Amino acid sequence: MGHSNVWNSHPKNYGPGSRTCRVCGNPHGLIRKYGLMCCRQCFRSNAKEIGFIKDDLMCGNSAATFLLTSYGY
């Protein structure tokens, strides 16, 4: 039994390696808040369809935040 047979021989049911994006399957940059379970790239491309709107809370060129308007995911 070599090293390659042992490395992923046990299924991972807990921790960061067990969760992936529900859209593309990417395990990196996962947004779990509000039960989204999608990576940041998929969130940016699907934010309007999900119900998030971009709102600038400060005047000028400040950081924008996303506000949840509905739980339509």
PDB file of N, CA, C, O and CB in Angstrom:
ATOM      1  N   MET A   1       0.852  -1.172   0.000  1.00  0.00           N
ATOM      2  CA  MET A   1       0.000   0.000   0.000  1.00  0.00           C
ATOM      3  C   MET A   1       0.896   1.232   0.000  1.00  0.00           C
ATOM      4  O   MET A   1       1.514   1.558   1.014  1.00  0.00           O
ATOM      5  CB  MET A   1      -0.968   0.000   1.224  1.00  0.00           C
ATOM      6  N   GLY A   2       0.962   1.899  -1.113  1.00  0.00           N
ATOM      7  CA  GLY A   2       1.823   3.064  -1.250  1.00  0.00           C
ATOM      8  C   GLY A   2       1.194   4.325  -0.674  1.00  0.00           C
ATOM      9  O   GLY A   2       0.057   4.319  -0.202  1.00  0.00           O
ATOM     10  N   HIS A   3       1.956   5.389  -0.726  1.00  0.00           N
ATOM     11  CA  HIS A   3       1.498   6.670  -0.181  1.00  0.00           C
ATOM     12  C   HIS A   3       0.286   7.211  -0.929  1.00  0.00           C
ATOM     13  O   HIS A   3      -0.603   7.799  -0.314  1.00  0.00           O
ATOM     14  CB  HIS A   3       2.624   7.690  -0.227  1.00  0.00           C
ATOM     15  N   SER A   4       0.236   7.023  -2.237  1.00  0.00           N
ATOM     16  CA  SER A   4      -0.885   7.539  -3.024  1.00  0.00           C
ATOM     17  C   SER A   4      -2.194   6.824  -2.686  1.00  0.00           C
ATOM     18  O   SER A   4      -3.268   7.406  -2.840  1.00  0.00           O
ATOM     19  CB  SER A   4      -0.589   7.397  -4.512  1.00  0.00           C
ATOM     20  N   ASN A   5      -2.121   5.590  -2.233  1.00  0.00           N
ATOM     21  CA  ASN A   5      -3.332   4.861  -1.862  1.00  0.00           C
ATOM     22  C   ASN A   5      -3.873   5.299  -0.513  1.00  0.00           C
ATOM     23  O   ASN A   5      -5.072   5.176  -0.261  1.00  0.00           O
ATOM     24  CB  ASN A   5      -3.060   3.376  -1.843  1.00  0.00           C
ATOM     25  N   VAL A   6      -3.015   5.805   0.358  1.00  0.00           N
ATOM     26  CA  VAL A   6      -3.416   6.171   1.710  1.00  0.00           C
ATOM     27  C   VAL A   6      -3.890   7.615   1.792  1.00  0.00           C
ATOM     28  O   VAL A   6      -4.703   7.943   2.656  1.00  0.00           O
ATOM     29  CB  VAL A   6      -2.267   5.953   2.670  1.00  0.00           C
ATOM     30  N   TRP A   7      -3.402   8.482   0.914  1.00  0.00           N
ATOM     31  CA  TRP A   7      -3.598   9.930   1.051  1.00  0.00           C
ATOM     32  C   TRP A   7      -5.075  10.330   1.120  1.00  0.00           C
ATOM     33  O   TRP A   7      -5.460  11.049   2.042  1.00  0.00           O
ATOM     34  CB  TRP A   7      -2.938  10.646  -0.111  1.00  0.00           C
ATOM     35  N   ASN A   8      -5.899   9.897   0.196  1.00  0.00           N
ATOM     36  CA  ASN A   8      -7.322  10.249   0.199  1.00  0.00           C
ATOM     37  C   ASN A   8      -8.196   9.008   0.333  1.00  0.00           C
ATOM     38  O   ASN A   8      -9.235   8.909  -0.320  1.00  0.00           O
ATOM     39  CB  ASN A   8      -7.688  11.011  -1.080  1.00  0.00           C
ATOM     40  N   SER A   9      -7.790   8.074   1.161  1.00  0.00           N
ATOM     41  CA  SER A   9      -8.529   6.824   1.269  1.00  0.00           C
ATOM     42  C   SER A   9      -9.733   6.935   2.195  1.00  0.00           C
ATOM     43  O   SER A   9     -10.626   6.089   2.140  1.00  0.00           O
ATOM     44  CB  SER A   9      -7.618   5.731   1.754  1.00  0.00           C
ATOM     45  N   HIS A  10      -9.778   7.951   3.037  1.00  0.00           N
ATOM     46  CA  HIS A  10     -10.868   8.112   3.989  1.00  0.00           C
ATOM     47  C   HIS A  10     -11.724   9.308   3.582  1.00  0.00           C
ATOM     48  O   HIS A  10     -11.168  10.377   3.328  1.00  0.00           O
ATOM     49  CB  HIS A  10     -10.322   8.289   5.429  1.00  0.00           C
ATOM     50  N   PRO A  11     -13.048   9.183   3.510  1.00  0.00           N
ATOM     51  CA  PRO A  11     -13.874  10.335   3.148  1.00  0.00           C
ATOM     52  C   PRO A  11     -13.832  11.404   4.235  1.00  0.00           C
ATOM     53  O   PRO A  11     -13.776  11.096   5.426  1.00  0.00           O
ATOM     54  CB  PRO A  11     -15.321   9.896   2.898  1.00  0.00           C
ATOM     55  N   LYS A  12     -13.860  12.655   3.810  1.00  0.00           N
ATOM     56  CA  LYS A  12     -13.792  13.771   4.753  1.00  0.00           C
ATOM     57  C   LYS A  12     -15.200  14.323   4.957  1.00  0.00           C
ATOM     58  O   LYS A  12     -15.797  14.852   4.018  1.00  0.00           O
ATOM     59  CB  LYS A  12     -12.820  14.889   4.241  1.00  0.00           C
ATOM     60  N   ASN A  13     -15.733  14.208   6.161  1.00  0.00           N
ATOM     61  CA  ASN A  13     -17.089  14.656   6.460  1.00  0.00           C
ATOM     62  C   ASN A  13     -17.119  15.888   7.345  1.00  0.00           C
ATOM     63  O   ASN A  13     -18.196  16.340   7.732  1.00  0.00           O
ATOM     64  CB  ASN A  13     -17.860  13.549   7.117  1.00  0.00           C
ATOM     65  N   TYR A  14     -15.961  16.438   7.672  1.00  0.00           N
ATOM     66  CA  TYR A  14     -15.886  17.585   8.575  1.00  0.00           C
ATOM     67  C   TYR A  14     -14.722  18.467   8.147  1.00  0.00           C
ATOM     68  O   TYR A  14     -13.847  18.031   7.399  1.00  0.00           O
ATOM     69  CB  TYR A  14     -15.725  17.129  10.058  1.00  0.00           C
ATOM     70  N   GLY A  15     -14.715  19.689   8.619  1.00  0.00           N
ATOM     71  CA  GLY A  15     -13.614  20.600   8.344  1.00  0.00           C
ATOM     72  C   GLY A  15     -13.744  21.310   7.008  1.00  0.00           C
ATOM     73  O   GLY A  15     -14.697  21.085   6.262  1.00  0.00           O
ATOM     74  N   PRO A  16     -12.761  22.184   6.707  1.00  0.00           N
ATOM     75  CA  PRO A  16     -12.848  22.969   5.477  1.00  0.00           C
ATOM     76  C   PRO A  16     -12.744  22.146   4.196  1.00  0.00           C
ATOM     77  O   PRO A  16     -13.249  22.577   3.159  1.00  0.00           O
ATOM     78  CB  PRO A  16     -11.778  24.000   5.478  1.00  0.00           C
ATOM     79  N   GLY A  17     -12.117  20.997   4.233  1.00  0.00           N
ATOM     80  CA  GLY A  17     -11.986  20.172   3.036  1.00  0.00           C
ATOM     81  C   GLY A  17     -13.252  19.442   2.651  1.00  0.00           C
ATOM     82  O   GLY A  17     -13.327  18.875   1.561  1.00  0.00           O
ATOM     83  N   SER A  18     -14.244  19.442   3.515  1.00  0.00           N
ATOM     84  CA  SER A  18     -15.477  18.711   3.232  1.00  0.00           C
ATOM     85  C   SER A  18     -16.521  19.567   2.527  1.00  0.00           C
ATOM     86  O   SER A  18     -17.522  19.038   2.045  1.00  0.00           O
ATOM     87  CB  SER A  18     -16.055  18.168   4.512  1.00  0.00           C
ATOM     88  N   ARG A  19     -16.308  20.875   2.457  1.00  0.00           N
ATOM     89  CA  ARG A  19     -17.303  21.779   1.882  1.00  0.00           C
ATOM     90  C   ARG A  19     -16.812  22.329   0.544  1.00  0.00           C
ATOM     91  O   ARG A  19     -15.655  22.729   0.413  1.00  0.00           O
ATOM     92  CB  ARG A  19     -17.612  22.936   2.855  1.00  0.00           C
ATOM     93  N   THR A  20     -17.691  22.345  -0.433  1.00  0.00           N
ATOM     94  CA  THR A  20     -17.366  22.889  -1.748  1.00  0.00           C
ATOM     95  C   THR A  20     -18.499  23.792  -2.218  1.00  0.00           C
ATOM     96  O   THR A  20     -19.600  23.774  -1.667  1.00  0.00           O
ATOM     97  CB  THR A  20     -17.111  21.752  -2.771  1.00  0.00           C
ATOM     98  N   CYS A  21     -18.210  24.570  -3.236  1.00  0.00           N
ATOM     99  CA  CYS A  21     -19.196  25.469  -3.831  1.00  0.00           C
ATOM    100  C   CYS A  21     -20.300  24.646  -4.487  1.00  0.00           C
ATOM    101  O   CYS A  21     -20.021  23.675  -5.190  1.00  0.00           O
ATOM    102  CB  CYS A  21     -18.530  26.419  -4.866  1.00  0.00           C
ATOM    103  N   ARG A  22     -21.543  25.032  -4.259  1.00  0.00           N
ATOM    104  CA  ARG A  22     -22.657  24.289  -4.859  1.00  0.00           C
ATOM    105  C   ARG A  22     -22.813  24.580  -6.350  1.00  0.00           C
ATOM    106  O   ARG A  22     -23.519  23.853  -7.048  1.00  0.00           O
ATOM    107  CB  ARG A  22     -23.953  24.623  -4.136  1.00  0.00           C
ATOM    108  N   VAL A  23     -22.161  25.640  -6.847  1.00  0.00           N
ATOM    109  CA  VAL A  23     -22.257  25.989  -8.261  1.00  0.00           C
ATOM    110  C   VAL A  23     -21.156  25.316  -9.074  1.00  0.00           C
ATOM    111  O   VAL A  23     -21.431  24.637 -10.063  1.00  0.00           O
ATOM    112  CB  VAL A  23     -22.188  27.505  -8.440  1.00  0.00           C
ATOM    113  N   CYS A  24     -19.887  25.510  -8.643  1.00  0.00           N
ATOM    114  CA  CYS A  24     -18.764  25.027  -9.454  1.00  0.00           C
ATOM    115  C   CYS A  24     -17.940  23.936  -8.784  1.00  0.00           C
ATOM    116  O   CYS A  24     -17.109  23.316  -9.448  1.00  0.00           O
ATOM    117  CB  CYS A  24     -17.867  26.170  -9.796  1.00  0.00           C
ATOM    118  N   GLY A  25     -18.137  23.678  -7.500  1.00  0.00           N
ATOM    119  CA  GLY A  25     -17.389  22.637  -6.815  1.00  0.00           C
ATOM    120  C   GLY A  25     -16.045  23.071  -6.259  1.00  0.00           C
ATOM    121  O   GLY A  25     -15.283  22.229  -5.785  1.00  0.00           O
ATOM    122  N   ASN A  26     -15.733  24.354  -6.302  1.00  0.00           N
ATOM    123  CA  ASN A  26     -14.463  24.882  -5.812  1.00  0.00           C
ATOM    124  C   ASN A  26     -14.468  24.902  -4.278  1.00  0.00           C
ATOM    125  O   ASN A  26     -15.421  25.407  -3.684  1.00  0.00           O
ATOM    126  CB  ASN A  26     -14.204  26.308  -6.380  1.00  0.00           C
ATOM    127  N   PRO A  27     -13.427  24.364  -3.620  1.00  0.00           N
ATOM    128  CA  PRO A  27     -13.398  24.387  -2.154  1.00  0.00           C
ATOM    129  C   PRO A  27     -12.799  25.663  -1.571  1.00  0.00           C
ATOM    130  O   PRO A  27     -12.826  25.843  -0.354  1.00  0.00           O
ATOM    131  CB  PRO A  27     -12.624  23.207  -1.650  1.00  0.00           C
ATOM    132  N   HIS A  28     -12.256  26.556  -2.404  1.00  0.00           N
ATOM    133  CA  HIS A  28     -11.562  27.750  -1.922  1.00  0.00           C
ATOM    134  C   HIS A  28     -12.471  28.973  -1.963  1.00  0.00           C
ATOM    135  O   HIS A  28     -13.284  29.111  -2.877  1.00  0.00           O
ATOM    136  CB  HIS A  28     -10.304  28.006  -2.752  1.00  0.00           C
ATOM    137  N   GLY A  29     -12.339  29.855  -0.986  1.00  0.00           N
ATOM    138  CA  GLY A  29     -13.093  31.106  -0.956  1.00  0.00           C
ATOM    139  C   GLY A  29     -14.577  30.907  -0.756  1.00  0.00           C
ATOM    140  O   GLY A  29     -15.384  31.628  -1.343  1.00  0.00           O
ATOM    141  N   LEU A  30     -14.948  29.949   0.055  1.00  0.00           N
ATOM    142  CA  LEU A  30     -16.350  29.580   0.231  1.00  0.00           C
ATOM    143  C   LEU A  30     -17.069  30.563   1.152  1.00  0.00           C
ATOM    144  O   LEU A  30     -16.563  30.897   2.223  1.00  0.00           O
ATOM    145  CB  LEU A  30     -16.458  28.161   0.791  1.00  0.00           C
ATOM    146  N   ILE A  31     -18.245  31.023   0.739  1.00  0.00           N
ATOM    147  CA  ILE A  31     -19.093  31.898   1.548  1.00  0.00           C
ATOM    148  C   ILE A  31     -20.204  31.035   2.120  1.00  0.00           C
ATOM    149  O   ILE A  31     -21.066  30.545   1.391  1.00  0.00           O
ATOM    150  CB  ILE A  31     -19.673  33.101   0.705  1.00  0.00           C
ATOM    151  N   ARG A  32     -20.173  30.856   3.438  1.00  0.00           N
ATOM    152  CA  ARG A  32     -21.157  30.003   4.105  1.00  0.00           C
ATOM    153  C   ARG A  32     -22.259  30.798   4.782  1.00  0.00           C
ATOM    154  O   ARG A  32     -23.253  30.220   5.222  1.00  0.00           O
ATOM    155  CB  ARG A  32     -20.474  29.130   5.122  1.00  0.00           C
ATOM    156  N   LYS A  33     -22.105  32.102   4.873  1.00  0.00           N
ATOM    157  CA  LYS A  33     -23.078  32.938   5.568  1.00  0.00           C
ATOM    158  C   LYS A  33     -24.433  32.873   4.862  1.00  0.00           C
ATOM    159  O   LYS A  33     -24.499  32.823   3.634  1.00  0.00           O
ATOM    160  CB  LYS A  33     -22.581  34.397   5.647  1.00  0.00           C
ATOM    161  N   TYR A  34     -25.496  32.873   5.637  1.00  0.00           N
ATOM    162  CA  TYR A  34     -26.883  32.751   5.166  1.00  0.00           C
ATOM    163  C   TYR A  34     -27.126  31.444   4.419  1.00  0.00           C
ATOM    164  O   TYR A  34     -28.112  31.331   3.690  1.00  0.00           O
ATOM    165  CB  TYR A  34     -27.234  33.924   4.264  1.00  0.00           C
ATOM    166  N   GLY A  35     -26.250  30.456   4.585  1.00  0.00           N
ATOM    167  CA  GLY A  35     -26.418  29.185   3.899  1.00  0.00           C
ATOM    168  C   GLY A  35     -26.140  29.235   2.410  1.00  0.00           C
ATOM    169  O   GLY A  35     -26.644  28.397   1.663  1.00  0.00           O
ATOM    170  N   LEU A  36     -25.341  30.209   1.956  1.00  0.00           N
ATOM    171  CA  LEU A  36     -25.066  30.349   0.524  1.00  0.00           C
ATOM    172  C   LEU A  36     -24.280  29.174  -0.028  1.00  0.00           C
ATOM    173  O   LEU A  36     -24.642  28.624  -1.068  1.00  0.00           O
ATOM    174  CB  LEU A  36     -24.310  31.632   0.261  1.00  0.00           C
ATOM    175  N   MET A  37     -23.204  28.779   0.653  1.00  0.00           N
ATOM    176  CA  MET A  37     -22.342  27.667   0.243  1.00  0.00           C
ATOM    177  C   MET A  37     -21.894  27.804  -1.214  1.00  0.00           C
ATOM    178  O   MET A  37     -21.973  26.844  -1.981  1.00  0.00           O
ATOM    179  CB  MET A  37     -23.070  26.338   0.438  1.00  0.00           C
ATOM    180  N   CYS A  38     -21.424  28.997  -1.597  1.00  0.00           N
ATOM    181  CA  CYS A  38     -20.845  29.190  -2.919  1.00  0.00           C
ATOM    182  C   CYS A  38     -19.553  29.977  -2.780  1.00  0.00           C
ATOM    183  O   CYS A  38     -19.383  30.742  -1.831  1.00  0.00           O
ATOM    184  CB  CYS A  38     -21.837  29.917  -3.865  1.00  0.00           C
ATOM    185  N   CYS A  39     -18.650  29.790  -3.722  1.00  0.00           N
ATOM    186  CA  CYS A  39     -17.361  30.474  -3.656  1.00  0.00           C
ATOM    187  C   CYS A  39     -17.556  31.947  -4.017  1.00  0.00           C
ATOM    188  O   CYS A  39     -18.600  32.343  -4.536  1.00  0.00           O
ATOM    189  CB  CYS A  39     -16.322  29.803  -4.608  1.00  0.00           C
ATOM    190  N   ARG A  40     -16.536  32.740  -3.731  1.00  0.00           N
ATOM    191  CA  ARG A  40     -16.659  34.180  -3.934  1.00  0.00           C
ATOM    192  C   ARG A  40     -16.795  34.542  -5.407  1.00  0.00           C
ATOM    193  O   ARG A  40     -17.439  35.540  -5.730  1.00  0.00           O
ATOM    194  CB  ARG A  40     -15.463  34.893  -3.341  1.00  0.00           C
ATOM    195  N   GLN A  41     -16.206  33.760  -6.308  1.00  0.00           N
ATOM    196  CA  GLN A  41     -16.325  34.044  -7.733  1.00  0.00           C
ATOM    197  C   GLN A  41     -17.758  33.809  -8.219  1.00  0.00           C
ATOM    198  O   GLN A  41     -18.304  34.618  -8.969  1.00  0.00           O
ATOM    199  CB  GLN A  41     -15.342  33.175  -8.533  1.00  0.00           C
ATOM    200  N   CYS A  42     -18.355  32.710  -7.794  1.00  0.00           N
ATOM    201  CA  CYS A  42     -19.745  32.418  -8.180  1.00  0.00           C
ATOM    202  C   CYS A  42     -20.708  33.399  -7.523  1.00  0.00           C
ATOM    203  O   CYS A  42     -21.730  33.757  -8.108  1.00  0.00           O
ATOM    204  CB  CYS A  42     -20.122  30.973  -7.796  1.00  0.00           C
ATOM    205  N   PHE A  43     -20.384  33.834  -6.307  1.00  0.00           N
ATOM    206  CA  PHE A  43     -21.235  34.818  -5.642  1.00  0.00           C
ATOM    207  C   PHE A  43     -21.248  36.126  -6.417  1.00  0.00           C
ATOM    208  O   PHE A  43     -22.302  36.734  -6.599  1.00  0.00           O
ATOM    209  CB  PHE A  43     -20.761  35.060  -4.203  1.00  0.00           C
ATOM    210  N   ARG A  44     -20.081  36.558  -6.873  1.00  0.00           N
ATOM    211  CA  ARG A  44     -20.016  37.817  -7.618  1.00  0.00           C
ATOM    212  C   ARG A  44     -20.803  37.741  -8.923  1.00  0.00           C
ATOM    213  O   ARG A  44     -21.433  38.720  -9.322  1.00  0.00           O
ATOM    214  CB  ARG A  44     -18.562  38.183  -7.911  1.00  0.00           C
ATOM    215  N   SER A  45     -20.774  36.600  -9.584  1.00  0.00           N
ATOM    216  CA  SER A  45     -21.484  36.478 -10.855  1.00  0.00           C
ATOM    217  C   SER A  45     -22.987  36.257 -10.671  1.00  0.00           C
ATOM    218  O   SER A  45     -23.760  36.543 -11.586  1.00  0.00           O
ATOM    219  CB  SER A  45     -20.896  35.339 -11.661  1.00  0.00           C
ATOM    220  N   ASN A  46     -23.418  35.756  -9.513  1.00  0.00           N
ATOM    221  CA  ASN A  46     -24.834  35.441  -9.294  1.00  0.00           C
ATOM    222  C   ASN A  46     -25.484  36.266  -8.197  1.00  0.00           C
ATOM    223  O   ASN A  46     -26.588  35.931  -7.767  1.00  0.00           O
ATOM    224  CB  ASN A  46     -24.980  33.993  -8.964  1.00  0.00           C
ATOM    225  N   ALA A  47     -24.846  37.332  -7.724  1.00  0.00           N
ATOM    226  CA  ALA A  47     -25.351  38.082  -6.567  1.00  0.00           C
ATOM    227  C   ALA A  47     -26.728  38.690  -6.825  1.00  0.00           C
ATOM    228  O   ALA A  47     -27.585  38.654  -5.942  1.00  0.00           O
ATOM    229  CB  ALA A  47     -24.372  39.184  -6.194  1.00  0.00           C
ATOM    230  N   LYS A  48     -26.955  39.242  -8.005  1.00  0.00           N
ATOM    231  CA  LYS A  48     -28.248  39.875  -8.286  1.00  0.00           C
ATOM    232  C   LYS A  48     -29.369  38.854  -8.354  1.00  0.00           C
ATOM    233  O   LYS A  48     -30.477  39.124  -7.891  1.00  0.00           O
ATOM    234  CB  LYS A  48     -28.183  40.654  -9.593  1.00  0.00           C
ATOM    235  N   GLU A  49     -29.101  37.685  -8.924  1.00  0.00           N
ATOM    236  CA  GLU A  49     -30.124  36.643  -9.005  1.00  0.00           C
ATOM    237  C   GLU A  49     -30.470  36.092  -7.627  1.00  0.00           C
ATOM    238  O   GLU A  49     -31.611  35.701  -7.380  1.00  0.00           O
ATOM    239  CB  GLU A  49     -29.657  35.512  -9.915  1.00  0.00           C
ATOM    240  N   ILE A  50     -29.484  36.060  -6.727  1.00  0.00           N
ATOM    241  CA  ILE A  50     -29.718  35.559  -5.373  1.00  0.00           C
ATOM    242  C   ILE A  50     -30.540  36.552  -4.567  1.00  0.00           C
ATOM    243  O   ILE A  50     -31.338  36.147  -3.722  1.00  0.00           O
ATOM    244  CB  ILE A  50     -28.388  35.276  -4.664  1.00  0.00           C
ATOM    245  N   GLY A  51     -30.361  37.856  -4.814  1.00  0.00           N
ATOM    246  CA  GLY A  51     -31.109  38.870  -4.083  1.00  0.00           C
ATOM    247  C   GLY A  51     -30.239  39.856  -3.338  1.00  0.00           C
ATOM    248  O   GLY A  51     -30.750  40.610  -2.510  1.00  0.00           O
ATOM    249  N   PHE A  52     -28.948  39.879  -3.599  1.00  0.00           N
ATOM    250  CA  PHE A  52     -28.052  40.842  -2.976  1.00  0.00           C
ATOM    251  C   PHE A  52     -27.954  42.076  -3.854  1.00  0.00           C
ATOM    252  O   PHE A  52     -27.968  41.984  -5.081  1.00  0.00           O
ATOM    253  CB  PHE A  52     -26.656  40.228  -2.737  1.00  0.00           C
ATOM    254  N   ILE A  53     -27.855  43.233  -3.210  1.00  0.00           N
ATOM    255  CA  ILE A  53     -27.650  44.474  -3.944  1.00  0.00           C
ATOM    256  C   ILE A  53     -26.382  45.127  -3.433  1.00  0.00           C
ATOM    257  O   ILE A  53     -26.033  44.984  -2.261  1.00  0.00           O
ATOM    258  CB  ILE A  53     -28.869  45.429  -3.799  1.00  0.00           C
ATOM    259  N   LYS A  54     -25.693  45.842  -4.307  1.00  0.00           N
ATOM    260  CA  LYS A  54     -24.479  46.539  -3.937  1.00  0.00           C
ATOM    261  C   LYS A  54     -24.874  47.914  -3.425  1.00  0.00           C
ATOM    262  O   LYS A  54     -25.571  48.658  -4.114  1.00  0.00           O
ATOM    263  CB  LYS A  54     -23.488  46.639  -5.136  1.00  0.00           C
ATOM    264  N   ASP A  55     -24.432  48.255  -2.220  1.00  0.00           N
ATOM    265  CA  ASP A  55     -24.813  49.511  -1.603  1.00  0.00           C
ATOM    266  C   ASP A  55     -23.568  50.184  -1.056  1.00  0.00           C
ATOM    267  O   ASP A  55     -22.807  49.560  -0.317  1.00  0.00           O
ATOM    268  CB  ASP A  55     -25.862  49.291  -0.488  1.00  0.00           C
ATOM    269  N   ASP A  56     -23.349  51.430  -1.399  1.00  0.00           N
ATOM    270  CA  ASP A  56     -22.215  52.193  -0.907  1.00  0.00           C
ATOM    271  C   ASP A  56     -22.666  52.928   0.349  1.00  0.00           C
ATOM    272  O   ASP A  56     -23.483  53.846   0.274  1.00  0.00           O
ATOM    273  CB  ASP A  56     -21.675  53.189  -1.992  1.00  0.00           C
ATOM    274  N   LEU A  57     -22.136  52.526   1.505  1.00  0.00           N
ATOM    275  CA  LEU A  57     -22.568  53.102   2.771  1.00  0.00           C
ATOM    276  C   LEU A  57     -21.915  54.442   3.070  1.00  0.00           C
ATOM    277  O   LEU A  57     -22.479  55.238   3.821  1.00  0.00           O
ATOM    278  CB  LEU A  57     -22.277  52.148   3.886  1.00  0.00           C
ATOM    279  N   MET A  58     -20.759  54.713   2.513  1.00  0.00           N
ATOM    280  CA  MET A  58     -20.054  55.969   2.736  1.00  0.00           C
ATOM    281  C   MET A  58     -20.094  56.802   1.458  1.00  0.00           C
ATOM    282  O   MET A  58     -20.330  56.271   0.373  1.00  0.00           O
ATOM    283  CB  MET A  58     -18.588  55.713   3.181  1.00  0.00           C
ATOM    284  N   CYS A  59     -19.868  58.082   1.588  1.00  0.00           N
ATOM    285  CA  CYS A  59     -19.792  58.944   0.416  1.00  0.00           C
ATOM    286  C   CYS A  59     -18.412  58.822  -0.213  1.00  0.00           C
ATOM    287  O   CYS A  59     -17.425  58.620   0.495  1.00  0.00           O
ATOM    288  CB  CYS A  59     -20.097  60.414   0.789  1.00  0.00           C
ATOM    289  N   GLY A  60     -18.333  58.940  -1.502  1.00  0.00           N
ATOM    290  CA  GLY A  60     -17.043  58.880  -2.178  1.00  0.00           C
ATOM    291  C   GLY A  60     -16.684  57.476  -2.607  1.00  0.00           C
ATOM    292  O   GLY A  60     -17.557  56.643  -2.851  1.00  0.00           O
ATOM    293  N   ASN A  61     -15.402  57.223  -2.695  1.00  0.00           N
ATOM    294  CA  ASN A  61     -14.901  55.938  -3.182  1.00  0.00           C
ATOM    295  C   ASN A  61     -14.544  55.026  -2.024  1.00  0.00           C
ATOM    296  O   ASN A  61     -13.375  54.680  -1.854  1.00  0.00           O
ATOM    297  CB  ASN A  61     -13.683  56.140  -4.085  1.00  0.00           C
ATOM    298  N   SER A  62     -15.495  54.639  -1.246  1.00  0.00           N
ATOM    299  CA  SER A  62     -15.229  53.744  -0.121  1.00  0.00           C
ATOM    300  C   SER A  62     -15.582  52.316  -0.500  1.00  0.00           C
ATOM    301  O   SER A  62     -16.095  52.052  -1.587  1.00  0.00           O
ATOM    302  CB  SER A  62     -16.021  54.181   1.129  1.00  0.00           C
ATOM    303  N   ALA A  63     -15.301  51.421   0.401  1.00  0.00           N
ATOM    304  CA  ALA A  63     -15.593  50.006   0.149  1.00  0.00           C
ATOM    305  C   ALA A  63     -17.103  49.789   0.120  1.00  0.00           C
ATOM    306  O   ALA A  63     -17.838  50.345   0.937  1.00  0.00           O
ATOM    307  CB  ALA A  63     -14.934  49.103   1.230  1.00  0.00           C
ATOM    308  N   ALA A  64     -17.550  48.982  -0.822  1.00  0.00           N
ATOM    309  CA  ALA A  64     -18.975  48.680  -0.945  1.00  0.00           C
ATOM    310  C   ALA A  64     -19.291  47.401  -0.190  1.00  0.00           C
ATOM    311  O   ALA A  64     -18.437  46.526  -0.048  1.00  0.00           O
ATOM    312  CB  ALA A  64     -19.389  48.550  -2.428  1.00  0.00           C
ATOM    313  N   THR A  65     -20.502  47.299   0.286  1.00  0.00           N
ATOM    314  CA  THR A  65     -20.941  46.090   0.973  1.00  0.00           C
ATOM    315  C   THR A  65     -22.160  45.531   0.259  1.00  0.00           C
ATOM    316  O   THR A  65     -22.865  46.237  -0.463  1.00  0.00           O
ATOM    317  CB  THR A  65     -21.257  46.376   2.466  1.00  0.00           C
ATOM    318  N   PHE A  66     -22.385  44.253   0.480  1.00  0.00           N
ATOM    319  CA  PHE A  66     -23.550  43.604  -0.101  1.00  0.00           C
ATOM    320  C   PHE A  66     -24.589  43.418   0.995  1.00  0.00           C
ATOM    321  O   PHE A  66     -24.280  42.907   2.072  1.00  0.00           O
ATOM    322  CB  PHE A  66     -23.172  42.240  -0.758  1.00  0.00           C
ATOM    323  N   LEU A  67     -25.792  43.822   0.726  1.00  0.00           N
ATOM    324  CA  LEU A  67     -26.865  43.689   1.696  1.00  0.00           C
ATOM    325  C   LEU A  67     -27.851  42.641   1.207  1.00  0.00           C
ATOM    326  O   LEU A  67     -28.176  42.564   0.023  1.00  0.00           O
ATOM    327  CB  LEU A  67     -27.572  45.043   1.932  1.00  0.00           C
ATOM    328  N   LEU A  68     -28.304  41.859   2.128  1.00  0.00           N
ATOM    329  CA  LEU A  68     -29.258  40.816   1.780  1.00  0.00           C
ATOM    330  C   LEU A  68     -30.654  41.421   1.729  1.00  0.00           C
ATOM    331  O   LEU A  68     -31.114  42.021   2.700  1.00  0.00           O
ATOM    332  CB  LEU A  68     -29.198  39.643   2.795  1.00  0.00           C
ATOM    333  N   THR A  69     -31.322  41.262   0.600  1.00  0.00           N
ATOM    334  CA  THR A  69     -32.667  41.796   0.465  1.00  0.00           C
ATOM    335  C   THR A  69     -33.728  40.711   0.564  1.00  0.00           C
ATOM    336  O   THR A  69     -34.845  40.966   1.014  1.00  0.00           O
ATOM    337  CB  THR A  69     -32.803  42.527  -0.846  1.00  0.00           C
ATOM    338  N   SER A  70     -33.382  39.512   0.149  1.00  0.00           N
ATOM    339  CA  SER A  70     -34.334  38.416   0.272  1.00  0.00           C
ATOM    340  C   SER A  70     -33.568  37.116   0.363  1.00  0.00           C
ATOM    341  O   SER A  70     -32.413  37.040  -0.055  1.00  0.00           O
ATOM    342  CB  SER A  70     -35.323  38.390  -0.919  1.00  0.00           C
ATOM    343  N   TYR A  71     -34.194  36.107   0.902  1.00  0.00           N
ATOM    344  CA  TYR A  71     -33.555  34.801   1.015  1.00  0.00           C
ATOM    345  C   TYR A  71     -33.947  33.925  -0.160  1.00  0.00           C
ATOM    346  O   TYR A  71     -34.279  32.756   0.040  1.00  0.00           O
ATOM    347  CB  TYR A  71     -33.932  34.122   2.338  1.00  0.00           C
ATOM    348  N   GLY A  72     -33.921  34.438  -1.353  1.00  0.00           N
ATOM    349  CA  GLY A  72     -34.333  33.698  -2.536  1.00  0.00           C
ATOM    350  C   GLY A  72     -33.235  32.852  -3.137  1.00  0.00           C
ATOM    351  O   GLY A  72     -33.044  32.888  -4.353  1.00  0.00           O
ATOM    352  N   TYR A  73     -32.515  32.102  -2.349  1.00  0.00           N
ATOM    353  CA  TYR A  73     -31.489  31.220  -2.899  1.00  0.00           C
ATOM    354  C   TYR A  73     -32.050  29.868  -2.915  1.00  0.00           C
ATOM    355  O   TYR A  73     -31.379  28.927  -3.338  1.00  0.00           O
ATOM    356  CB  TYR A  73     -30.178  31.260  -2.105  1.00  0.00           C
TER     357      TYR A  73
END
